[in-house]
Amino acid sequence: MTALRRHDPIVTLTTDFGLRDPFVASMKAVILSIERRARLVDLSHELPPHRVLPAALFLREACPWFPAGTIHVAVVDPGVGGPRRPLVAKAGGQLYVGPDNGIFSLVFQRALFEGAWQISDPKYLLPKISRTFHGRDLFAPAAAHLARGLPPNVFGPEIVDPTTLEIPGPTVCPDRLAGEVLWVDRFGNCATNLEEDQVSRWAAGEPFTIRAASRKIRGMSESYASVPVGGLLAIFNSSGVLEIACNRASAHEALGLKEGDPVVLERIRNPRSKGKS
């Protein structure tokens, strides 16, 4: 096996295209036609169609683990052909290529944002731009030219106001912390917008229950195996957020939990002792 050259560029691909159609293959063909040294890495092509927030959450968790200089192409683009801008951006030493619809905004909130530019110079695009497939015609060639070493500011004018998405925030009360499910993974685990640090500050060492759908869970578990097989639990997952799960089963199916459903933490208060008559 021939060793990879040290500077072979990594280009990741994330879409909602699936794999049965020629879309992903066409993007790869365009990239490799311009820069054959590119190492193409498929992150996912099974994201929910047309839904930008799940894609943004996915990228926020996956992209930071790649080495500096990685080029991330992400296309979940329900506004393709409309007024949304195509962009190339730099953050945390990595490069991002895709639609300016907020898909990278959660990454930018965590990494050091270094700038964004509109992809508009025709030198770096395919000669003919279709109305429906900017992944192939704009984003793939732009990524390939970045892989060849072009700086991001050559593609067009600077974008000073990239589109941002906001994750719904929890509601904080003295005896109640209310969040919601943001993501359901393939195991049926339901990740929420309740972060571990925030829960710890709110709880302040006092016991609490977690209410999800019609069920209550007392306190947090340290592992999935802390409950019997099929048992329901709450745990802080690898992303540092509270997750509703079942041991070797699907909390999504067991509870009917879905994205947007509430998950509420409530303090356990000791009843007042009754005075003697």
C-alpha positions in Angstrom: 0.0 0.0 0.0 1.3 3.4 -0.9 1.6 5.8 2.0 -0.5 9.0 1.8 1.5 12.1 1.2 1.6 14.4 4.2 -0.3 17.2 2.6 -3.1 15.1 1.0 -6.1 17.3 1.8 -9.1 15.9 3.6 -12.5 16.8 2.2 -15.6 15.6 4.2 -19.1 15.3 2.7 -22.3 15.6 4.7 -25.7 15.7 2.9 -29.4 14.6 3.0 -29.0 13.0 -0.4 -29.0 9.3 0.6 -27.0 6.9 -1.5 -29.4 5.5 -4.0 -29.2 8.4 -6.4 -26.2 9.8 -8.3 -25.9 13.0 -6.3 -23.0 12.1 -3.9 -21.1 10.2 -6.6 -21.4 13.3 -8.9 -20.0 15.6 -6.2 -17.0 13.2 -5.6 -16.3 13.0 -9.3 -16.2 16.8 -9.6 -13.8 17.1 -6.6 -11.5 14.5 -7.8 -11.5 15.8 -11.4 -10.1 19.1 -10.0 -7.9 17.7 -7.2 -7.0 14.0 -7.3 -5.1 14.1 -4.1 -8.3 14.9 -2.1 -9.1 12.3 0.6 -12.9 12.1 0.6 -14.5 11.2 3.8 -18.3 10.5 4.0 -19.7 11.8 7.3 -23.4 11.1 6.6 -25.7 11.2 3.7 -28.8 10.1 5.8 -29.6 13.4 7.5 -33.3 14.3 7.6 -34.2 15.8 4.2 -34.6 19.6 4.1 -34.0 20.1 7.8 -31.1 22.4 8.6 -31.1 22.2 12.4 -30.4 18.5 12.7 -27.6 18.9 10.1 -26.2 21.8 12.1 -26.2 19.7 15.3 -24.6 16.8 13.5 -21.8 19.0 12.2 -21.2 20.7 15.6 -20.5 17.3 17.1 -18.5 15.7 14.2 -16.3 18.4 12.6 -14.2 19.6 15.6 -12.5 16.1 15.8 -10.9 16.5 12.4 -7.4 17.9 12.0 -6.7 21.5 11.1 -7.0 22.3 7.4 -9.9 19.8 6.9 -12.5 21.0 4.3 -16.1 20.2 5.3 -18.7 20.3 2.5 -22.3 20.1 3.8 -25.4 20.3 1.7 -28.8 20.3 3.3 -30.2 23.0 1.1 -34.0 23.4 0.9 -33.4 26.9 -0.5 -31.3 25.8 -3.5 -31.7 28.2 -6.4 -33.2 30.9 -4.2 -31.7 34.0 -2.6 -29.6 32.2 0.0 -25.9 32.7 -0.5 -23.3 30.0 -1.2 -20.4 30.4 1.2 -16.9 29.3 2.2 -15.9 30.0 5.7 -13.1 29.4 8.1 -13.4 28.6 11.8 -11.1 26.8 14.3 -8.5 26.3 11.6 -10.9 24.3 9.4 -12.8 25.3 6.2 -16.5 25.0 5.5 -18.4 25.0 2.2 -22.1 25.0 1.7 -25.3 27.1 1.7 -25.5 30.1 4.0 -28.7 28.8 5.7 -27.3 28.3 9.2 -26.0 24.8 8.6 -22.5 25.8 10.0 -23.7 28.3 12.6 -23.5 25.9 15.6 -19.9 25.0 14.6 -19.1 28.8 14.5 -20.5 29.3 18.0 -18.0 26.8 19.4 -14.9 27.3 17.2 -13.0 30.5 16.6 -14.8 32.1 13.6 -12.3 33.5 11.2 -14.5 34.8 8.4 -16.9 33.9 5.6 -17.0 34.7 1.8 -19.6 34.3 -0.9 -18.8 31.8 -3.6 -19.3 33.9 -6.7 -16.2 34.0 -8.9 -17.0 31.8 -12.0 -13.4 30.7 -12.2 -14.0 28.3 -9.3 -17.4 26.9 -10.4 -18.6 24.5 -13.1 -19.3 26.2 -16.4 -23.0 25.6 -16.2 -24.9 26.0 -12.9 -28.1 24.0 -12.6 -31.1 25.3 -10.7 -31.3 22.3 -8.4 -27.9 20.9 -7.8 -25.5 23.4 -6.3 -23.7 20.6 -4.4 -22.2 19.5 -7.6 -22.0 22.8 -9.5 -20.8 25.2 -6.8 -19.8 23.5 -3.5 -17.9 20.6 -4.9 -15.6 22.7 -7.2 -15.1 25.3 -4.5 -14.0 22.6 -2.1 -11.7 21.1 -4.7 -10.0 24.5 -5.2 -9.6 24.9 -1.5 -8.0 21.5 -1.5 -5.5 22.7 -4.1 -4.4 25.4 -1.7 -6.5 28.4 -2.7 -7.3 30.8 0.3 -11.0 31.2 1.1 -11.1 34.9 0.4 -10.6 34.5 -3.4 -14.0 33.1 -4.0 -16.0 36.3 -3.7 -16.9 39.2 -1.3 -16.8 38.8 2.4 -20.0 37.8 4.2 -20.2 39.8 7.4 -23.6 38.5 8.5 -23.7 34.7 8.0 -27.1 33.2 8.8 -27.3 31.8 12.3 -29.6 29.2 13.9 -30.6 29.3 17.5 -31.1 26.2 19.6 -34.2 26.5 21.7 -33.1 27.3 25.3 -34.4 25.7 28.4 -36.8 27.4 30.8 -35.2 27.8 34.3 -37.3 28.1 37.4 -36.2 27.4 41.1 -38.0 24.1 41.2 -38.2 23.2 37.5 -35.9 23.0 34.5 -37.7 22.5 31.3 -36.0 21.5 28.0 -36.9 19.6 24.9 -35.7 16.8 22.7 -33.4 18.0 19.9 -32.2 14.8 18.3 -33.2 11.1 18.1 -30.3 8.8 17.1 -30.5 5.4 15.4 -30.7 3.7 18.8 -33.7 5.7 19.8 -31.8 7.7 22.4 -33.4 11.2 22.7 -30.8 13.9 23.2 -32.1 17.2 24.8 -31.0 20.8 25.0 -30.2 20.4 28.7 -26.4 20.6 29.2 -24.6 18.8 32.0 -23.1 22.0 33.5 -26.5 23.8 33.4 -28.3 20.9 35.1 -25.6 20.6 37.8 -25.8 24.3 38.6 -29.6 24.2 38.7 -29.7 21.0 40.9 -27.1 22.3 43.3 -26.7 18.8 44.7 -30.4 18.3 45.5 -32.3 15.3 44.1 -34.7 15.6 41.2 -36.9 13.6 38.8 -36.9 13.8 35.0 -40.3 13.7 33.3 -40.4 12.6 29.7 -43.8 11.8 28.0 -45.9 10.1 30.7 -42.9 8.6 32.6 -40.8 9.9 35.5 -37.1 8.9 36.1 -35.4 9.6 39.4 -32.0 11.1 39.0 -29.2 10.4 36.5 -27.6 7.1 35.6 -23.8 6.5 35.1 -24.2 4.0 32.3 -26.9 2.3 30.2 -26.3 -0.9 32.1 -27.3 0.8 35.4 -30.9 -0.3 34.8 -32.3 -3.7 33.7 -32.5 -4.5 29.9 -35.4 -2.5 28.5 -35.3 -0.1 31.5 -35.7 3.6 31.1 -32.9 6.0 32.2 -31.5 9.5 31.9 -27.8 10.0 31.3 -25.4 12.7 30.2 -24.2 11.5 26.8 -20.9 11.9 25.0 -21.9 15.4 23.8 -22.5 16.5 27.4 -26.3 16.8 27.2 -29.0 15.0 29.0 -30.4 12.1 27.1 -33.4 9.9 27.6 -32.6 6.3 26.8 -33.5 2.6 27.3 -30.9 -0.1 28.0 -30.7 -2.0 24.8 -34.0 -0.6 23.5 -35.4 2.5 22.0 -36.7 5.3 24.2 -38.1 6.9 21.1 -40.3 3.8 20.5 -41.0 3.1 24.2 -42.2 6.6 25.0 -43.2 8.0 21.6 -40.6 10.7 22.2 -39.8 12.9 19.2 -37.9 16.1 18.4 -39.5 19.1 20.1 -41.1 17.1 22.9 -40.6 18.4 26.5 -38.3 16.9 29.0 -38.7 18.5 32.5 -36.6 18.2 35.6 -38.3 18.8 38.9 -36.8 19.0 42.4 -37.8 16.4 45.0 -38.9 18.3 48.0 -39.2 16.6 51.4 -42.7 17.0 52.8 -42.9 19.3 55.8 -42.9 17.4 59.0 -46.3 17.6 60.8 -46.4 19.0 64.2 -47.7 17.0 67.1 -51.1 17.8 68.5 
